[in-house]
Amino acid sequence: MSASLPLTSSRERLKSLAGCGDAASLRSAVNELCAEFGRVTRIDIVTMAEAEKRRALCFLRLESAAQERRLMRTLGIPRFGEDVLVVVDLAPGTTAR
């Protein structure tokens, strides 16, 4: 993320992940989103669909608990067990798996 770009809200930053069409691009986008907080050391992506709504659950870990807390506080995202949880509402027609 370039310092010359205007800062966007947490909601906009997370919403930008919705355009990812597959797990590889979602993984890359989540890594890029988290880069300012620390290196992602693990990420597991689970997709689910119900009716016409698709979601991806991204369970991730950063290098330290302090980095994870900062990420969670800045983006307003929760922890699920030991992992940080990023929930992505996927755009209709995406195939992230």
C-alpha positions as CSV (number, residue, x, y, z in Angstrom):
1,M,0.0,0.0,0.0
2,S,1.5,3.3,-1.1
3,A,1.9,6.1,1.3
4,S,0.6,8.5,-1.4
5,L,-2.8,6.8,-1.6
6,P,-5.5,8.4,0.6
7,L,-6.3,6.3,3.7
8,T,-9.6,4.5,3.2
9,S,-12.0,3.4,6.0
10,S,-11.7,-0.1,7.5
11,R,-15.0,-1.0,5.9
12,E,-13.8,0.1,2.4
13,R,-10.6,-1.8,2.9
14,L,-12.4,-5.0,3.8
15,K,-15.0,-4.5,1.1
16,S,-12.3,-4.4,-1.5
17,L,-11.7,-8.1,-0.8
18,A,-15.1,-9.0,-2.2
19,G,-13.9,-8.7,-5.8
20,C,-11.5,-11.6,-5.5
21,G,-12.6,-14.3,-7.8
22,D,-10.7,-17.3,-6.4
23,A,-8.9,-18.4,-3.2
24,A,-5.4,-17.5,-4.6
25,S,-6.4,-13.9,-5.4
26,L,-8.2,-13.6,-2.0
27,R,-5.1,-15.0,-0.2
28,S,-2.9,-12.4,-2.0
29,A,-5.3,-9.5,-1.2
30,V,-5.5,-10.5,2.5
31,N,-1.7,-10.7,2.6
32,E,-1.5,-7.2,1.0
33,L,-4.2,-5.8,3.4
34,C,-2.3,-7.1,6.4
35,A,1.2,-6.2,5.3
36,E,1.3,-2.9,7.2
37,F,0.6,-4.8,10.4
38,G,3.1,-7.6,10.0
39,R,3.8,-10.7,7.9
40,V,1.0,-13.2,7.7
41,T,2.4,-16.6,8.8
42,R,-0.7,-18.7,8.2
43,I,-4.0,-18.2,6.4
44,D,-6.8,-20.7,5.9
45,I,-9.7,-19.8,3.7
46,V,-13.1,-21.5,4.0
47,T,-15.9,-20.6,1.6
48,M,-19.6,-21.0,2.3
49,A,-22.8,-20.4,0.3
50,E,-26.4,-20.1,1.4
51,A,-29.2,-19.0,-0.9
52,E,-27.6,-16.4,-3.1
53,K,-25.0,-15.2,-0.6
54,R,-21.4,-16.4,-0.7
55,R,-18.8,-15.7,2.0
56,A,-15.2,-16.5,2.6
57,L,-13.9,-17.0,6.2
58,C,-10.2,-16.2,6.3
59,F,-8.5,-17.5,9.5
60,L,-5.0,-16.0,9.8
61,R,-2.1,-15.5,12.1
62,L,0.6,-12.8,12.1
63,E,4.1,-13.0,13.5
64,S,3.1,-11.6,16.9
65,A,0.1,-11.2,19.1
66,A,0.8,-7.4,19.2
67,Q,0.5,-7.2,15.4
68,E,-2.7,-9.2,15.5
69,R,-4.2,-6.9,18.1
70,R,-3.3,-3.8,16.1
71,L,-4.8,-5.4,12.9
72,M,-8.0,-6.3,14.8
73,R,-8.3,-2.8,16.4
74,T,-7.6,-0.9,13.2
75,L,-9.9,-3.0,10.9
76,G,-12.5,-3.8,13.6
77,I,-12.2,-7.6,13.0
78,P,-12.6,-10.3,15.6
79,R,-10.6,-13.3,16.8
80,F,-12.0,-16.8,16.5
81,G,-10.1,-19.1,18.9
82,E,-6.4,-18.4,18.3
83,D,-6.9,-16.9,14.8
84,V,-7.8,-13.5,13.5
85,L,-11.0,-13.8,11.5
86,V,-11.7,-11.9,8.3
87,V,-15.2,-12.4,6.9
88,V,-15.5,-11.5,3.2
89,D,-18.9,-11.2,1.5
90,L,-18.0,-12.3,-2.0
91,A,-19.5,-10.7,-5.0
92,P,-22.1,-12.8,-6.9
93,G,-20.5,-15.1,-9.4
94,T,-17.1,-15.4,-7.7
95,T,-15.6,-18.8,-7.3
96,A,-13.2,-18.5,-4.3
97,R,-12.6,-22.0,-2.9
